Amino acid sequence: MPDKLHKTRGIVLRTVKYGETSIIVTIFTELFGVQSYLVNGVRTSTKKGSGKASLFQPSAMLDLVVYHNELKHLNRIKEFKWSHVYQHILSDVPKNAVALFMVELLTKCLKQPEGNPELFDFTEDCFLQLDKSNNAIMANLPLFFALHLTHFFGFRMTDDYSPEKSYLDMNEGGFVSAQPDHPHFLEDKQAAVTSQLLKVMQPEELGDIKLNHDFRRNLLYLYETYYALHIPDFGTMKSLPVLREVLN
């Protein structure tokens, strides 16, 4: 089967040096889901390669022309350019830390190489919102992203919080009236704020949710536990301790 050329948008997840001048880049593409590509000659100091490796930083948004063959684990990119040039994410330390958290979480969830345009649009929009966000929105965006990403992988929390159903059972992914008989649950303000975040439809609304740093940090670790309960071999997130320090 010959390799076919396709135009697709992509979000860079991971880049690894390969040989003297090349890279292997993992990209979440709109058409094919998560894919790995070999890109030759972008790490050279020649005019042809100069600066091109910078396009493959994690979270970068690209317009791509790619060769695609489902039988290959490693395809090639024919053409690439920015689809959106960030104003802040790649240079602003706190925003970059949030972006790397989002990239890592997405990478841990994407197991199969299949297209998911709705997930791609959601992820792209979150990065665009992060780039232009103020500090209040930026600080809550990891919580929003972590909660709403679950929708695309089949374990979204059911938001039926009420004074009568005020415990969030993380095993079941819903609010219950009695304290669960296992340790994986949220209560009091943690449960109420989670319900509030689940109601947020647009990241711009996140500035209205006032949380202090320690509360936000603890909630992020609880959401990490939620993912670990629902995704096999999820492990722990390397970006969380960094995010904790940067957003302090």
C-alpha angles and dihedrals in degrees: 000000000000120000111257126213118237136176114226141153118241144188116214114236105171140359127199125186114245123192120325101314109009140082138206108221129193111212133182100223127195093226104038107020117227113006138168122224136187111224115190129208101006095120096058125109091227121112090254095055100029114128095349094113088065089069089067099062114132111275093021113142115223141183105221141190104200139179109234128196116161091208092061125079091199121044132174136246118228098186135008137176139154113283089189127012110217117227096202117359098084095043105030109083099211094045091047090052090053091047092051090050090053091047093050094047092048091047091053091052099045104084102148129054098234131126120258109173094179092054090046092052092048092049094045091050092050091054091048090049091048092052093056098032128120120231095268093054093041093054093054097039095088089056092048093047094047093050099044096041088068089070091071094051099047105255105088114155115251108237104217096128117158137151086266094048101040103141118088108213104206093193091059098030096230144087119269135187099233131051108265118245092237131066098248103094141102125222142174115007094355091059094042093050091047089055089049092051092048089058093055109106100177128035090232088073092061093083089071093063108085114202133159122237099254093049092049092047093050091049091052091054090050090052088051087056090051091055091047089054092054106033118061114235092006093147121178130315117249092199096058098078089047091049090049092056097042095050093046 
